[in-house]
Amino acid sequence: MAKLTKDEFISALKEMNLLEIKELVDAMKEEFGVDPSAVAVAAAPAAGASEEAAPAAVNVAIADAGAGKVNVIKAVKEITGLGLKESKDIVDSCGVVKENVSADEANEIKAKLEEAGATVEFR
């Protein structure tokens, strides 16, 4: 088997999606007994990976409720389906609104919360 050059390896990484990179990392762990995660994760963005390298699932959290706290509570209630008190608790604690959602759904939730006046972050 021919040895890959560094440039060939980086080119191959550019063509991989997140799942393929994860499988590569798992195989490297098994084969060599080391965790190359830090290298693989750092290499993908450095190699110019596209949005495919974005996390598969994220947590949407409130960083700041802003001046329209009541509107933010209503938005959280609508998004989560929780009661008013539970929604208020999430807003008051700047907690996670929804866990393990796709990037598209996370962006939709972020848009709703920002429209209500909140500052949102992905964790």
N, C-alpha and C positions, 0 to 999 in steps of 0.2 A: 504494500500500500504506500502510495506517495505521501510524503510529508507536506502538510499544508503550511504555507507561509503565513505570517501574521496578517498580511493584507487579504489573503484569501479567506482566512478565518473570520476577519471582520466583515468582509463582503457577505459571507454566509450568514452571519448574525443579522445583518441588515435585512435579509430576506425572510427571517424567522418571525413568527408571531409570538405572543407572550407564552402561550401554552407550549410551543416547541422549545422555547428557551428554558422554561421550567423543567421540561423533560430532559433537556441537555444537562442542566444543573444536577438533577436527581441522578442521572447516569454517571456524572463525574464524581458525585459523592460516593456512589456504590463502587465504582471502579478504583478510585484513588484514596478513598477514606478521608477526604477533606471536603470542607464546605466552600465551594467557589462562589457562593451567592453574592457576596460583596463585589467580586470581580465581574460576574456576569451582569449584575444589575447596573454597575457603573459602566460597563462596556457597551451595553445596548444604547443608552442615550449618547454616549460619546461617538458611537458608530453612526449616529444619525437615524436612529430608529424612529418610526412614525408613531402615531397614536396607538398602534397595536400594542406597543410596549407599556401602555398605561395600565394601571392596576385593573384587574378584571372586576373587582368589587370594592366599593369604598363605603365609608360611613359618612353621612352628612350630619354636621353639627352646627349649632349656633355659636358664633364667636361673640356676637353682641346683639341684643334685642333692639337696640336703637330707641328712638323716641316713640315709635308706634308700637309699643309692647303689646297692647290689646290686639292689634291687627296681626301681630306675629303669633300670639297665642291661638287666635282663630285659624291661622294658616296651618300651624302645627296640628291642631285638632282635626282639620280637614285632611291633611296628609296622612296622619297616623291612624285616624279613627278612634283615638283615645278620648277620654272624657275631658272636660274643661280643667279640672284640678290637675290631672296627669300632664296635660299639655302645658299648663302654667308652670308646673314643676320643672319640665324640660327647659322651658324658656328661662326661668329664674336661675337655673344651674348652668346655663349655657351648655346643655347636654346634647347627646346624639339624638337626632330626630329619627333617622332611619339607618339601619345597619346593613352592610353587605348588599348594596344596590349597584346596578350597572352604571357605567359612566353616563349614559344617556338619561337614565332615570334620575341620577344624582344632579345632573344639570337642570332638569325640569324642576326638581324640588328646590334647588338653589334659586332658580328664577322666581318661583312662587314666594319663597321666604324673603328674597331681596325686594320684591315688589311690595311686600308687607312692611318693609323697613329694617329687616335684620341684616346683619353681616354674617355670611356663612363660610364655613371652611370644610374641606374634605380631610378625613383622618384615615 
